[in-house]
């Protein structure tokens, strides 16, 4: 724990937010920072959760512990609706209380002796969990930890690493659409990643938490993959984690899943799924049955899926507005098309300085890019997770300040 850099990113931002309010008690702060959803959960989902919860107060409807791996009905609908024609079986789906908890459980599964690779920049939870597990050495002045391979993902390489320069590691964490850059990997890029893992005997942990933001309008070779399992051979090398948080608004409800295919094996031929099941059964009593009722309502009908698509569209429209705002100001801006995040470059500036200046002058919270790794220096991440009115107001403030 001593090796962890001071303060996890988002609590640190909260501390600075509180300090700002003490300095400006009348300020109307708009948060475009932490990726927390703001739109109400569709009523078709909340009604199902309420009905299930009320039934728990009756002898006929009461249920106690459920299967640690999740309810079969939800596992089945995830395999069918999220992974159609990809060969994913319900037995390969493990329901959880969110992708972030699955990251920790997977790191527990891998243990302290493995080597890991991460995109740079990327979601900080992969690295921090690795540090906690003892997989790394100390961080250097740039923030890089010894023992981690940082795969540079920048505009100059189209946000996809040069795998020929990446050393062999036991585990590769890969997020697409990426948090924070908003880049979504193409089929060709994911094929390259899968082939790289197969050659090196590595396991990919593919984080698809933002898959629902990938546009369905593109066709043919331009269509972007939502799952690693759209790539041939991925079942032999990849675990996929995902979440209901960012498409169904379950950030407070807490529900996610991991897919561990039967074909995924250790070097000695033993199945990874068997050990992951053991970790789950030891450390977890299963996701909330009420939350799972909501997840089932979300995915099992076209009405449920359409309802969450409409919510996602709200955030995508917000993202387009933010992209246009920064582009009109002449800023170098990325993301937003297949992601709720906009990635903005401020050449020659320190990310925390840009964050502080924007907060002080506009009362708008963003996220400094270095919170996602050394490769984020000189960038800020701007989140589309807020109401339309507040995003419009934030855009107006940013235009006035940055013009």
C-alpha positions in Angstrom: 0.0 0.0 0.0 2.9 2.4 0.7 3.8 2.2 -3.1 0.4 3.7 -4.1 0.6 7.2 -5.3 -1.0 9.7 -2.9 -4.8 9.6 -3.3 -6.9 7.8 -5.8 -7.8 10.1 -8.7 -11.5 10.7 -8.1 -11.5 11.1 -4.3 -8.6 13.6 -4.9 -10.9 15.6 -7.3 -13.6 15.5 -4.7 -11.3 17.0 -2.2 -10.4 19.8 -4.6 -14.1 20.3 -5.4 -14.8 20.8 -1.7 -12.0 23.3 -1.3 -13.3 25.2 -4.3 -16.7 25.5 -2.7 -15.2 26.9 0.4 -13.4 29.5 -1.7 -16.5 30.2 -3.8 -19.5 29.3 -1.6 -22.1 30.7 -4.1 -20.5 29.0 -7.2 -22.8 26.8 -9.3 -20.3 24.1 -10.0 -21.0 21.8 -13.0 -19.3 18.4 -12.9 -18.0 17.0 -16.2 -15.5 15.0 -14.2 -16.2 11.5 -12.7 -18.1 9.2 -15.1 -21.3 9.0 -13.0 -24.5 8.8 -14.9 -27.2 11.4 -14.3 -30.2 10.4 -16.3 -33.0 8.4 -14.5 -33.0 4.7 -14.8 -35.8 3.7 -17.3 -39.1 2.8 -15.5 -39.3 -0.6 -17.2 -36.2 -1.5 -15.2 -37.0 0.2 -11.9 -40.5 -1.3 -11.9 -39.0 -4.8 -12.2 -36.7 -4.1 -9.3 -39.5 -2.7 -7.2 -41.8 -5.7 -8.0 -39.0 -8.1 -7.0 -38.2 -6.2 -3.8 -41.8 -6.1 -2.7 -42.1 -9.8 -3.4 -39.3 -10.4 -0.9 -41.8 -9.3 1.8 -44.0 -12.3 1.1 -43.5 -16.0 1.9 -43.9 -16.9 -1.7 -41.5 -14.3 -3.1 -38.8 -14.4 -0.5 -35.3 -15.6 -1.6 -32.1 -15.7 0.3 -28.6 -16.3 -1.1 -28.6 -16.9 -4.9 -25.9 -18.6 -7.0 -22.5 -16.9 -6.5 -22.1 -16.9 -10.3 -25.5 -15.1 -10.8 -29.0 -16.1 -11.7 -29.2 -18.4 -14.7 -31.8 -16.3 -16.4 -29.6 -13.2 -16.4 -26.5 -15.2 -17.5 -28.5 -16.6 -20.4 -29.8 -13.3 -21.6 -26.3 -11.7 -21.5 -24.9 -14.6 -23.5 -27.7 -14.2 -26.1 -28.2 -10.4 -26.3 -24.7 -9.1 -25.6 -22.8 -11.8 -27.4 -25.0 -13.0 -30.3 -23.3 -15.4 -32.7 -20.1 -15.3 -30.6 -20.4 -18.8 -29.0 -20.6 -17.5 -25.5 -22.5 -19.9 -23.2 -24.4 -18.9 -20.1 -22.0 -21.0 -18.0 -19.1 -18.8 -19.1 -20.9 -15.6 -17.7 -20.2 -14.6 -14.1 -22.6 -11.9 -12.7 -20.9 -9.4 -10.4 -21.4 -6.2 -8.5 -19.6 -4.2 -11.2 -16.6 -4.3 -13.4 -14.3 -2.5 -10.9 -14.9 -5.3 -8.4 -14.2 -7.9 -11.1 -10.8 -6.2 -11.8 -9.9 -6.7 -8.2 -11.0 -10.3 -8.2 -9.1 -11.0 -11.4 -6.0 -9.5 -9.9 -6.5 -11.8 -6.9 -6.8 -14.7 -9.3 -3.6 -13.8 -11.1 -1.6 -13.2 -7.9 1.5 -11.2 -7.1 3.9 -13.0 -9.4 2.4 -12.0 -12.8 3.6 -9.2 -15.1 1.0 -6.8 -16.5 0.7 -4.4 -19.5 -1.8 -1.5 -19.6 -2.7 1.2 -22.1 -1.2 4.6 -21.3 -3.4 6.4 -20.6 -6.2 4.2 -19.2 -8.5 3.7 -16.3 -6.3 3.8 -13.1 -8.0 0.8 -11.4 -5.9 -1.7 -13.4 -2.6 -0.3 -12.1 -3.7 0.5 -8.6 -5.1 -3.0 -8.1 -1.8 -4.4 -9.4 0.1 -2.3 -6.9 -2.1 -3.5 -4.1 -1.5 -7.1 -5.1 2.3 -6.6 -5.1 2.8 -7.0 -8.8 4.9 -3.9 -9.2 7.9 -2.0 -7.9 7.9 1.7 -6.9 6.7 4.5 -9.2 9.3 6.7 -10.8 9.1 10.5 -11.2 6.9 10.2 -14.2 4.4 8.0 -12.3 5.3 4.8 -14.0 5.6 1.7 -11.8 8.4 -0.7 -12.2 7.1 -4.1 -13.4 4.3 -2.7 -15.6 4.6 -2.4 -19.3 3.0 0.9 -20.4 1.6 0.7 -23.9 1.6 4.3 -25.3 -1.7 5.2 -26.8 -1.6 8.7 -28.3 -2.9 10.7 -31.3 0.5 10.0 -33.0 -0.2 6.2 -33.1 -4.0 6.5 -33.5 -4.4 5.5 -29.8 -3.3 1.9 -30.5 0.1 0.7 -29.2 3.0 -0.4 -31.3 2.9 -4.0 -30.1 6.3 -4.8 -31.7 7.8 -2.6 -28.9 5.7 -4.1 -26.1 7.5 -6.7 -23.9 5.8 -10.0 -23.2 3.6 -9.9 -20.1 1.3 -12.5 -18.4 -1.7 -10.2 -18.5 -2.8 -7.3 -20.8 -5.5 -4.9 -19.7 -7.2 -3.3 -22.6 -10.2 -1.0 -22.5 -12.3 -0.2 -25.7 -13.9 2.2 -26.0 -11.0 3.6 -24.0 -11.4 5.5 -20.8 -10.2 8.3 -21.0 -9.3 8.8 -24.7 -12.7 7.7 -26.2 -10.9 5.7 -28.9 -12.5 2.4 -30.0 -10.3 -0.2 -31.5 -11.0 -1.5 -34.9 -11.4 -5.2 -35.9 -8.0 -5.2 -37.4 -6.4 -3.7 -34.2 -8.1 -6.3 -32.0 -7.0 -9.1 -34.3 -3.5 -7.8 -33.9 -3.9 -7.7 -30.1 -5.3 -11.3 -30.0 -2.5 -12.6 -32.2 0.0 -10.9 -30.0 -1.5 -12.5 -26.9 -1.5 -15.9 -28.6 2.1 -15.7 -29.6 3.2 -14.7 -26.1 0.9 -16.9 -24.0 -0.7 -13.8 -22.5 -4.2 -13.3 -21.1 -6.2 -10.2 -22.3 -8.6 -8.6 -19.8 -10.9 -6.7 -22.1 -12.9 -4.0 -20.5 -16.1 -3.3 -22.6 -17.9 -1.1 -20.0 -18.6 1.5 -22.7 -19.6 -0.9 -25.5 -23.1 0.5 -25.8 -21.6 3.8 -26.9 -20.1 2.2 -30.1 -22.2 3.5 -33.0 -24.4 1.0 -34.7 -24.7 3.3 -37.8 -21.4 2.3 -39.4 -21.4 -0.7 -41.7 -18.9 -3.1 -43.3 -15.2 -2.6 -42.5 -16.0 0.7 -40.7 -18.2 -1.0 -38.1 -16.4 -1.1 -34.8 -16.4 -4.1 -32.5 -18.2 -4.0 -29.2 -16.6 -7.2 -27.9 -13.2 -8.9 -28.1 -15.1 -12.1 -28.9 -15.9 -10.7 -32.4 -12.3 -11.6 -33.2 -11.5 -15.2 -34.1 -9.3 -16.9 -31.5 -10.2 -14.4 -28.7 -11.9 -17.2 -26.7 -8.5 -18.8 -26.2 -6.8 -15.7 -24.8 -9.3 -13.2 -23.4 -11.5 -12.5 -20.4 -14.1 -9.8 -20.9 -15.5 -7.6 -18.1 -18.4 -5.2 -18.4 -21.0 -3.4 -16.5 -24.6 -2.1 -16.4 -23.4 1.2 -14.9 -22.7 3.3 -18.0 -25.5 2.2 -20.3 -28.3 1.5 -17.8 -27.5 4.0 -15.1 -26.5 1.3 -12.5 -23.7 3.2 -10.9 -25.5 3.1 -7.6 -27.4 -0.2 -8.2 -24.1 -2.1 -8.9 -24.3 -4.9 -11.5 -21.8 -6.2 -14.0 -20.4 -9.4 -15.4 -17.2 -11.2 -16.5 -16.9 -13.7 -19.3 -14.3 -16.5 -18.9 -14.5 -18.9 -21.9 -13.9 -22.6 -21.4 -11.1 -22.5 -24.0 -9.0 -20.1 -21.9 -6.3 -22.2 -20.3 -3.1 -21.8 -18.3 0.2 -23.0 -19.7 -0.4 -26.4 -18.0 -3.7 -26.8 -19.8 -5.9 -26.3 -16.7 -9.0 -24.0 -17.1 -8.9 -20.4 -15.9 -12.7 -20.5 -15.4 -12.4 -23.1 -12.7 -10.0 -21.0 -10.6 -12.1 -17.8 -11.2 -15.2 -19.7 -10.0 -13.3 -20.6 -6.8 -12.3 -17.0 -6.2 -15.9 -15.8 -6.8 -17.3 -18.4 -4.4 -14.7 -17.6 -1.8 -14.9 -13.8 -1.9 -18.4 -13.0 -3.1 -21.9 -14.1 -2.1 -23.4 -13.1 -5.5 -24.8 -9.8 -6.8 -27.9 -8.3 -5.4 -31.0 -10.3 -6.5 -32.9 -7.0 -6.8 -30.1 -5.6 -9.1 -30.2 -8.7 -11.2 -34.0 -8.4 -11.6 -33.3 -4.9 -13.1 -30.6 -6.3 -15.3 -32.9 -8.9 -16.6 -35.6 -6.3 -17.4 -33.0 -4.2 -19.2 -31.9 -6.9 -21.6 -34.7 -9.4 -21.9 -37.1 -7.3 -24.0 -36.8 -4.9 -26.9 -38.5 -2.3 -24.8 -35.9 -2.5 -22.2 -33.0 -2.4 -24.6 -34.6 0.6 -26.5 -35.1 2.4 -23.2 -31.4 2.3 -22.3 -30.4 3.1 -25.9 -32.3 6.4 -25.5 -30.4 7.1 -22.3 -27.1 6.4 -24.1 -28.2 8.8 -26.9 -28.6 11.6 -24.4 -24.9 11.3 -23.3 -23.7 10.8 -26.9 -25.5 14.1 -27.9 -23.8 15.8 -25.0 -20.4 14.4 -26.1 -21.0 15.8 -29.6 -21.7 19.2 -28.2 -18.5 19.1 -26.1 -16.4 18.0 -29.1 -17.9 20.8 -31.2 -17.2 23.3 -28.5 -13.5 22.5 -28.2 -13.1 22.1 -31.9 -14.6 25.6 -32.5 -12.1 26.9 -30.1 -9.3 25.4 -32.1 -8.4 22.8 -29.6 -7.1 19.3 -30.4 -10.0 17.1 -29.4 -10.6 13.4 -29.5 -13.2 10.9 -28.5 -16.9 11.5 -28.1 -18.1 9.6 -31.2 -18.1 6.1 -29.6 -17.7 7.2 -26.0 -19.1 9.5 -23.3 -15.6 11.0 -22.9 -13.9 13.8 -24.7 -10.1 14.0 -24.6 -8.6 17.5 -25.1 -5.0 18.5 -25.5 -3.4 21.5 -24.0 0.2 21.5 -25.5 2.9 22.5 -23.1 0.6 22.6 -20.1 0.4 20.4 -17.0 -2.9 18.6 -16.7 -3.5 19.4 -13.1 -2.8 23.1 -13.8 -5.4 23.1 -16.6 -7.9 21.3 -14.4 -7.3 23.9 -11.6 -7.5 26.9 -13.9 -10.8 25.7 -15.6 -12.3 25.0 -12.2 -11.3 28.4 -10.8 -12.4 30.4 -13.8 -15.5 28.5 -15.0 -16.6 26.4 -12.0 -16.5 23.4 -14.3 -14.9 20.2 -13.1 -12.9 18.1 -15.5 -10.3 15.4 -15.0 -6.6 15.9 -15.4 -5.1 13.5 -17.9 -2.2 12.4 -15.8 -4.7 10.7 -13.5 -4.9 8.0 -16.2 -1.2 7.6 -16.5 1.9 9.5 -17.6 0.7 9.5 -21.2 -2.2 11.7 -20.2 0.0 14.7 -19.4 -1.1 17.8 -21.3 -4.7 16.5 -21.6 -7.9 16.7 -19.7 -10.9 14.4 -19.9 -14.3 15.9 -20.1 -17.3 13.7 -19.3 -20.7 13.9 -21.1 -22.5 12.5 -18.0 -24.7 15.3 -17.0 -28.1 16.9 -18.0 -28.3 18.6 -21.4 -29.0 22.0 -19.8 -25.9 21.7 -17.6 -23.7 20.6 -20.5 -24.9 23.5 -22.6 -24.1 25.9 -19.7 -20.7 24.3 -19.2 -19.9 24.6 -22.9 -20.9 28.3 -22.8 -18.6 28.9 -19.8 -15.7 27.1 -21.5 -16.1 29.1 -24.7 -16.0 32.3 -22.8 -12.9 31.3 -20.8 -11.0 29.6 -23.6 -11.8 32.0 -26.5 
